[in-house]
Amino acid sequence: MASEPIELAALGRPLFPGMLYDCRKDSLIPGVTLWDKKSLREDLDSRPQPMTDLKFSSSDSLSSKSNLLDVSASLKASFLGGLVEVGGSAKFLRNTKSSNQQSRVTMHYSETSRFEQLTMTQLGEITYPQVFDQKTATHVVTAVLYGAQAFMVFDRSFAEDENKQEIGGELNIMVKKIPGFSIEGKGAVKMTDEDKKVAENISCTFHGDFHLEQNPTTYMEALDVYKKLPTLLKENPQNAVPIKVWLYPLCLVDTKAAQLEREISTRLISNIGDMMEGLCEVERTCNDLCGRTEVNVFSDIKERLCLFQDSFSIYKMVFQKALARVLPAIRGGGMEKQSLEDILKIHSSSPFNADLLNQWLDDAKSELYLLNNHSKTLNEINIVDSDGLNAILLDPDIHATLCLTFTSLKYEDPYLSTLTAFLKSDKFKELDGKQTLLSVRSDIRKWFKDPDVIVKMRENLHLFKRFSEANKNEKSVRFIISAISNPTIPGSSIYLYENGKLTDTKFQPVSKPPPPVVKNVLDSTVSLKLQKSPTGETVKYRVEYKQMKADSGAEEQWLVIDTADEDFSLTELLSGKQYLIRYRILGKVGVSEASETVSPTLTSRFFPEIWNQGLINPIYKKWRPQQLQRHLV
């Protein structure tokens, strides 16, 4: 291990031939060299090495990014542990998707220009041999490949109801079209109108070693930059940066020098990568949830998500610091690889393992989706916080406020308490091989997973929606949605405020009654049987009726009569006409939606005084009008 030269990605670091490097920490040693400047300049072998390459990637994983930058497994471990500070185009390694509602395709342009290396002359004549005694470096840079790289990261956000595969495929096609677009006169790009429309929704982030006046942020700007990239380095070859370096072990020059005692196994590095990828996925999901409208409205949910996010951020930093502590020690021989395995075991058995984190986020998602479904069903009704509620209650023009109230959003979450307790325990400090599991209570059923609660919430939702629609034109009544903790009423309830004061926490508004029962129909009267509301308190009945007419182009207005009687008769109707009849319930506040309509036809009335006797059958001519009337049905 110690005697093997190493090929390493520069990752935007200012490495040059003759520079010292510590492979234990993957850090360069500035200001200390084995030779003076004159010796380094003399006999430096430099030759041109022009090459260009273009690659595309639709993966956002660290593994894919590492492959594009040709990062070795060992250097990847150091990056994951926070030991390596990247620069230039290598900042691409830190650019991860912030949302799961985001498609991404990366275009990687790379160009090399020259290769420089030390000669055996330098290796045989050390100017400052005392450097070996300091044991700060394990290797020396003997060769550097110069050039420049550019990563253009194209993102396209999409809504939950959009097809992720279609969006991703469309983005992939658009990015791969970039090299093929031709330039018309005055530098304009020849594109179809359809491509231009798709391009409007694509954003771009640029990470590069090229000197640009302005980094592109849109697809069209990126297209212009891409066309210029091949000329930028040719016109300014002095701007080339280290792309790849070759390291030579110092112990082969002097046995007193520090050396790389052992490397981290590929298996452990792969495990670290998988764990970090899992944490990145958790972070994206959490970002998506925090960006939802409901989170900003319902403070209890926001508080829990913020606590989760804060604990997660602290843990990620603690985990990374633990890696940064043991990686150099293992490589230098000061620790065994078991220390790293202990860290990974602690992570896997901790409440911060990806499975438990995602399980909590899935629950949070279910809770938010439930609230969102209520909000969408009541899309015309505002969601207000406590300040908004108080403002409405203080409005003198509003006599009654009905609030669909979520009562169970405030609760103690044992999992969040477990996260806090784990962070206080400082488990990564001892690394004694003993893993003490912090139990997470799983016997607590959350309110939004209780079927009985969900059924009741749906009943309240439909009652509230229909009642609000029936009274939407009532200026003195306001309908809102809010959250007020009330453990005695799980899920939701309809709160009634009258003149700014809470009068009922389980208000039942009146609801759609059964159709009116037609008991009797005469020539000008219809007798009805009305029924009380299935819910709430019935105060009165509001009977609505109108004559059914052939389509005349104008809507017939409903006539309205209020009554307190269940048995009610409509009078003074027109004989022989058909009527539409329905009714509503008047409650303590507002009215219900209308019942289904019935349409009785009134009997015809007989008028003997207007008979034309000449048209009557002769048999009946001798009959009196009163006698004839008895034969009519």
C-alpha positions, 0 to 999 in steps of 0.5 A: 500500500505505502509503495504504490503511486496514486492517481487522484482527481484534483477536484478544483484544488491548487495542486502542482508538481512538487507539492506535498500531499497527505493521503491520510486526510486527503489534504494538500500541504501548502507552503512546504516543499522538498525543493526550491522554486528554481529546482522545480522550474528546471527540468520540468517535463511539459507536453501538450495533451489536447482532448475533449469529451462530452457526457450526459447523466440523468442520475443525481447519486453521489456514485454517478457524480464521482464517476463523472469526475473520476473520483477514487473510492478512497477520495470519495470516502474523504469527501463524504467525511468532510475532509476535502474542500472542493472547488471549481467544477468539482463543486458539482459534487455538492449540488444535490436535488433539493426536491423529489419533485425535480427531474435532473440531467447533467451535461459534462464537458471536459477538455485537457490541454497539457501534462507536466511531470517532475523528472528523476533529477528532482527526486534525486536531489532533495533541497529540504530533507528535514521535511521528512522528519515533520511527518506531515505529508505522505506523498508528493505530486509528481505529475499534473494533467491540466485542462478545464471541466464544466458541468451544466445541471439542468432541472425541471420541477413538476407538480405531484399530478404530473408524470415524473417519467414523461418530464424526465424523458422530455428533459433528457431529450432536450439536453441531449439536443444541445450539441446538435442545435445549429446557429443562424445569423446573428448568433440565433439558435435554430429551434422549433416553437415546441422546443422553445416552449419546453425550454422555458421551464428548464433551469440551469446551474453551472459549475466550471473551471472556465471564466465566464462573464455570467453563469447561465441560469436558463436553458437558452443561456446554457446553449449559448455558453456550450457553443463558446466552451471549445474556444475559451481554453484555446484563447486563454491556455494559462487558465487551465487548472489541474484535472488529475494528479499523480502522487508518489509515496515519500517513503520511497524517497526517505524511509523516515517519511510518514506513510499510508499504512492502510486503506479503507475497504471498498465495502465500507466506503460503499456502505458510507455512500449508501448511508449518505444517499439515504440521508440525502433522500430524507432531506429532499422529502423533508424539504418537500413537506416544509414547502407545502402551504399547510405547513405555514398555516398550521403552526403545530405541524411546522414546529414538529417539522422544524424540530425534525429538520434541526435534529437531522441537520445536527446529526448529519454534521455529527456523523460526518465529524465522526467519519472525519475523525477515524478515516485519517487515523485508520489510514495512518495506523492509529486506529483499526478499521473496526472503529469505522465499522462501529460508527456505521453500526451506531448509525444503523441502530440509531433513530436516525437510520433512513428507515425510521426517518422515512417512516416518520416522514411518511406519517407526516406526509399522511397527516398533511395529505389529510389536511390538504384534502380537506382544504381542496374540498373547501377550496373557497374557504380560507385557512386562518391562524390564531391571529386571523381568527381573532381578526374575524371574531372582532369584526362587528359586521360578522354575527356568526363564525363557523370554523372547521377546526382541526383539534389534534394537530398539537401532540407530543411526538415520542420519536422526536424526543428520541432523536433529541435524546440520541444527540445528547448521548454522544454515541460516536465519541466512545466507539467501544463496540457496544451499541445501546439501542434507544427504543422508539415507541411504536404502540402509539396510534396517531390520530390520522391513522384512527379509522373512527376519527377519519370517519367522523372527520369526513362527516364534519367535512361534508356537513360543513361544505354543504352548509357553507354553500347553502349560506355563501351569500349570507354577509353576516356569517363567515366560514373558515378553517383553523386549528385549535387543540382539543384532546377531548374531540379527536380529529375535527369539529365545527366550532360556532362563534356568535358575536365573537364568542365561542358558544359551541365546540360541537356545533351540528349545522342543519343539513339537507332534509328528505323530500317533502311528502305531498299529502293532498292536491286540490285545485289551488292547494297542496298539502305537505308533510315536512320533516326535521333536519337529520342533524342540528336543531330545526327551528323553522322550515322554508318552503320554496316553490315555483310554477313549472313552465315551458322553456321561456328563456328566463329562469323562474324565481322561487317563491318563499314561505317560512313556517314552524309547522311540519304540516303545511299547505301551499294555497292560492295556486293556479288550478291545473298547473304543475309546480316545483316544491322543495324546502330548507331547514332554518337552524340556529344559524343559517339554512340547510341546502334544499331538499329534493324537489317534488312536482305535483299537478293541481286539479282543474277547476270547473266554471259552469257560468262560462259554458257554451250550451250550444256545444253540449251534447243534446242529451245533456241539454235538459240537465241543469249545470249543477247536474252536469258538474257531478258527471265530470271527473 
